[in-house]
Structures are given as structure tokens and as C-alpha cells.
């Protein structure tokens, strides 16, 4: 499998319709097609993909986005997030982000929005703001406010076996509590 295989799949019309509105069938499709290559990425076997902008984006999608589908509502869905941020940091450091079309750039930046670190959240907002990716910027600010308020994403607590605070439970049950 190549980076182009990942990008062609992820940016296909079918996948774009499922980016933020998945289904059990789509999650199963992602797992069936990409779990083996995800394992290779997790084990550091695809480092050569980082030599190009497209390869870095494909690797970030594989490590950050696809586990959310493959392991929905399971702790494994978050296990390669930090690796995805490391890949993104190196790609940005190499200036790859400025070579990319907006939709590719957005996925390179998303791992920072998924972080429970306020430093990463601030970076997410700055990246989306600087790039002028306004729709993503709205979500980046929202994610940052959740992490600023709680120090983590409360919707992950049950999945990760963490105890929710009374404030988190109240927020999760409120109209503003959402599953980012």
C-alpha cells in the first residue's frame, strides 16, 4: 500500500461524506482495508512516507483519523494520536504544509486539535488561523475551550476508563456537550 492509496480513499466522495458522520459499515470498511497498514505505521515501519508532503499527510490520516473509525468507542482509537502529532510537527517543520491544498493541510493540522494538551490546542488554533481555514478554526477554538476548561476531553472518559467529574457529567449532559 502507498500514500496515494490512503489519500485516494480518504479524499474520495464516499469517504468525505463520512469524515464527521460515520456509520458502522464505513468503520468496518476502514478497519478491513487499513488495519494492517495502520499496524505498520504504529510500529514505525512507514517512516519513509515522511519524505514527501503527500506521504506525511497520508501517514497522519492513517495514525490520527483512521483509528477513530477502526476502533470506535475503544481505547485503541487514541493510541497513535501522539505519533500523528510527531509526524505533523516534522512535516510542518519541513514546510510541507504550505505546499498542500487546503483540505490536505487541514488534515495535517487536525492531530493538534485532537490533543488533550493545551499547548497543542493553542498550536491548532494558530495553525488554522494562519492558514485562513475558517471552518476548521471554529472547531479548533471549540476544542481548545474544552481542554482549557477540563484539561481533557470529557467524552473520552468512559472509553478510557477515566472517572468523570461532576462538572464534566453536567457538561456532557448539556446542549453544549458534544462529541468532537
N, C-alpha and C positions, 0 to 999 in steps of 0.2 A: 504494500500500500504506500502511496506517495502523499505529500502535502496536497497536491491537486485533487486527489480522491476525497480528502477531508473537505476541502474548500468547495468542490463541485457539489458534494452532498449538502453541506451546511447552508450554502447560499442558493440552493435550488428553490424553486417556487414552493414545493411541498414542505421543505424544512422551514423556510421563512414564515410560513403560516403557523408553524408550531413552536417558534422560538420562545414565546412567552405564554403559550396556550397549548400545552402538550396534551397527549392522550396516552392511555396505557399501551395502545397499539404502536404509536410512534416511539414511545420509550423502549418497547421491546425491539423494534426495528433498529434503533440506535445501538442497543446492547448487543444484539445478534451480529451486527455488522462491524462494530468498533471496539468491543471489549478487549479483544486480543491485542490490537494495536495500542489501546489505552494502557494495557499492562506493560507493553514495551516502553511506552513513554514514561510511565511511572517508574520503571526500572532504570531510566536514564539512557535507554538504547537508541533514542532518536535525536541525540544532541546535534547531529549534522543538519537537522532541519532548521536550526537557528542561524544558519549561514545566509539565509535569504529572508526578505521581509515576508513573502508569502508563506515560507516554511515556518517562520516564527508564529504567524497568525494561526496557521493550521495546528501547530503544537499547543498554543494557548487554548484554542477551541477544544481540542482533544482533552486537555488537562482541566479546564475550567468549566466548560459548558456541557460537554457530553456526559460527565459523571452525574450531573443533575438529572439527566434523563435515565441513564443506565441504572442508577441506584436511588431512584426517587424515594424520599422518606426513609433513607437508610444512612447511617453514619458515613459509609463509603463515598457518598456523593460529595463530601467535602475534603477527602483525603489528599487530593492533588492540587488543591487551590494554591497552596504556598508555592509549589513548583511552577504553577502557571504564572504567578507574580514574578518569580525569578526570571522566567523566560521573557515576560513582558518588560521587566526592567532592563534586561540586556538588549532587547530589540529596540527599545526607546533610546537607550544609551548609544546604540549604533546608528540612530537616526532613521530607522526603518519606518517608524510611524508616519513621518512626513512624506514617505513615498507611496502611502496607501490611499486607496479610495476611502471615503468616509465610513462606509459600513464595515470595511475591514479594520480600519483604525478603531472604531468603537469596540469591536470585539477584542482588540489588543489591550484596550484600557479597562474592560469590564472586570478583570480579576481584582483590581483595586477597589471597585465598588462592592465586591463580594467579601472583602476582608472585614474582620472584626477589630482591626486596628484603626484608631482614629487618624494616625499618620497616613496610612494607606487611603483612608476615606478622604482626607484633605488632598492627597495627590490625585485621586479620582476626580474630584471637583475641579481642580486646577487643570488637569489634562483635558477634560471635556469642555471646560470654559475656554481655554486657549485655542482648542481646535474648532470652536464655534459649533459644537454638536449639541444644539439647544435641547432637543428632545431627550437625549441621554443626560444632559446636565440637570434637567429637572429631577430625574431619578437618582442621579449621583447625590444631589443635595438631600433628597429624602432619605436615602440610605445613610448618609453621614449623620443626619439628625437622629436616626435610630441608634446608631453606635454611640453618638455623643451622649444621648440620654441614658442608655442602658449599659454601654460598654460592650455590647454584643447584639446579635440578632435574636430576640426572644422567640421567634418562630422556629429556631433551630433547637431550642432547649429540649423538647421532648425527644426529638430524633437523636440528639447527642447524650441523652440521659442526664441532662442538667436540671437542677431544681429552678423553677421559675419563682421570681419574687412576686409578692402581691401586686406591686406596681406593674410588672410585666404581664401578669394574668389580666389585670384590669385593661391594660392597653390592647392585648391580644383580642379581648372580647369587645373592644370598642370599634366604632366605624373607622377610626384611623389605623387600627391594627390591620396590617395586611401581610401577605406572604411575598416578600420581594424576591 
